[in-house]
Amino acid sequence: MFKQLFASMNDALDDIITQLPMASGAERAELEERLSVLKAMSDTCIEEWLLFEEKMGKLTGTAGAAPDDEAETHGHPSHSSVHTEYAMPVAASAVKESTEGSFSKGQGYYKLHMFRDAVEEFEQVVQLQPDFLMARIYLAMSYLRCGEYSDAYRHFQFLVPLTDDGKMKAISYNAMGYIQAENQNMDKAMEYFRLAHSADPGSVEPALHLKAWSKRS
């Protein structure tokens, strides 16, 4: 059912993409109206999916899973693979009722790679619950994926002294190392990659970053 729905939506969108650049007048207005309808349908699907994810998270206890992207296994590091090895469960009680909805929505947006929307949700959570570190690391990663390095760096710096969790420290140090490397501060970047490896020696990724960036420095 869902495959048919999205197949139809994609076909309709392909038609609009093909026709819109050459359309004008009434024809263009009609295409733009069809585009608005598709956008509304897409928004509805996303909202319903987020609601489903929120309920499923409550049932299965997965509401606290950390960000988890696909790992990059070769080449030099990219911001899409800064933290890829980690998944850190957190007690459901860590999410207060006042922020539970925003946290679940933020997770949903993050999984959909809608990082700007994720930032808005996680910012609300962190403002109301500053000590909720899982929300803050999601926020930091969302800023990183948006390319807003200064904001991401600030939140990672905030996280490191507040947690004893080696994986969370490794995520933070690894991301900070990536940001320093992007800013051509290679000595500082290598220092952070070493700290990441020290915080979580079992992690492959800090070692990969060390190897890749050391060849470039």
N, C-alpha and C positions, 0 to 999 in steps of 0.2 A: 504493500500500500504506500509506504513512505518513498520507496524507490520510484514508483510510478509518479507520485506527486512531484518529487524533485526533478525527475526526468522531464516532466511537462514544464516545470518552472524554468529549467535550463534551456529547453527548446524555445520557450517564449522569450527568454532573455537573449538568446543568440540571434533571434529575429530582430529584436530591438537594436542590438549592437550593430547588426549589419545595415539596418535601414536608417537609423537616427542621424548619422553624419551627413547624409544626403537629403534628409527630409526638411521641409519648411512649412510654414503656415499651419493649416488644419491637420495635415498629416503628422507634423512634428508634435503638435499639441496632443494628438491621440496617442502617439508613441510614448510621450512623457507621462500621460495618464496611466498607460499600461505599466510603465516602469514603477510608478508610485504604488500601484496595486501589488506588484511583485515585491516591492520593498516592504509593504505592510504585511504581506503573507510571510516573508522571511523573518520579520521582527516577531510576529506571532509564534512562529515555529521555535525561535530562539528562546522566547520567554517561557513557552510551555516546556521546552527541554530543560531549562534551568530549574523550573519548579519541580520537574520529575527528578532531576539530579539531587536537589535539596532533600526531597523525601527519601530517595534511595540512600543518600548519605546518612540520614538519621537512622535508617533501618540497619544498614550494614556496618556503621561505625567508621566509614571512610572519609568523613568530612574533614579530617585533618591531614590528608596526604599532601606531601610537599610537592612543589612543581617537579615535573618529570618529563623532559623532552627527549628526543632521540639523540643518542650519543654520536659524536663524530669520531670515527676511529682512525682517521689518517689525515695528513696535511696539517696546516697550522690552525690554531683555535679560531672559532668564530663565536659571536655572542649567542648564537642559538644553541651552543653546546657547552656553555660555561659550567653548568651545574648538573650535568646529565646523569650522573651515577647514583643520585641520592633519592631515597624515599623515606621520610621520617614520620612515623605515626605520632599523633598527639591525642591526648584524652579528649573525648567529646566535651567534657566539662570545661575545657579551655575556652570554648566559644560561648560567650554570654548570650542570653536570649536577645538582648538589644542589638547585637551585631551579627547574629546567626544568618539572617537573610542576606545581608551584604556580603558576608564571607562566602556563602554558597554561590551567590551570583558572580562574585569575583573569580572563584575557581572555575565556574562555567565559562566565563569570558576568556580566562587564561587558556583553557583547553581549546577554545575556538580560535585562539590567536588574535583575539580582539583586545589587545593589550591596553589601549587607551581607556576602554570601558572598564577593564580590570583595575586599572589605577584608581579610577573614581570610586569603585566599590571598596577597595582595600584601604584607601585614604580615610573613608568614613569609619571603617573598623578600627584603624590605628588611632584615630582621634578619640574615639570612645573607649578604646581598650589598648592603651599604649604598651602594656606588658604582654600582649598577645604576639609572641615572636613569630609564630607560623604565618600570621597575617602580614607581619612586617617583611618577612623574607619573600613572600609572594609579591608584596608591593615593590620591593627592591628589584626583583627579577622582572616585574612588569615594566618598571622604569627603564631597566637595562634593555629590554626587548623593544622599547620605544625609541632607543638611542639617546635617552636623557641620562647621560652618565653621571653628572654631578649629583642629581637626586638619588640615583641608584647607589652611588658610592656613599653618600651620607647615611642611608639606611643600613647598608652593610657594615659601616663603621660603628653604628649604634648597636648592632646585633652582637658583634664579636665578644665584647666584655660581659654581656648579659647572659650568655649561654655556656653550659658545660658540655653540650652535645657536640661531639667531634664532627659529625656529619654536617651540622648546621654551620659550625665554624669553617669547615672545609669549603662549603658552598660560598660563604662570604669571602674568605681569603682568595679563592679561585677567581671569583668575579672581580674583586678589587685588583687582582693581578692582571686580569684581562684589560680592565680599564686603564691601568697604568701603562700597559704595553701599547694600547691604542694611542696613548698620549706620549709615546716614545720615551717613557721613563723606565728603561729596561732593567736597571738595577733594582728599583723598587718592585717591579713586576716579578722578577725572579725571586725576590724575598717573599712576596706573598704566595707564589706558587709553592715555595718550600714550606711555608707555614701551613698551607692547605694540605700538603702531603704529610706533614707532621701531625696535623690534627686528625687525619683519617688515613693512616698508612695503607689501608686495604683498598683505597680508591685508585683506580687506574688513571682517571682524567688529570689530576694535578701533575702526575708523572709525564703524561702526554704533553701537557702545556710546557712543562720544564724542558722537555726534549725539543719541542718545536720552536719555542721562543729562543732557546739558547743557541740554536743554529742561526737565528736571524740577528742576534745581538753581537 
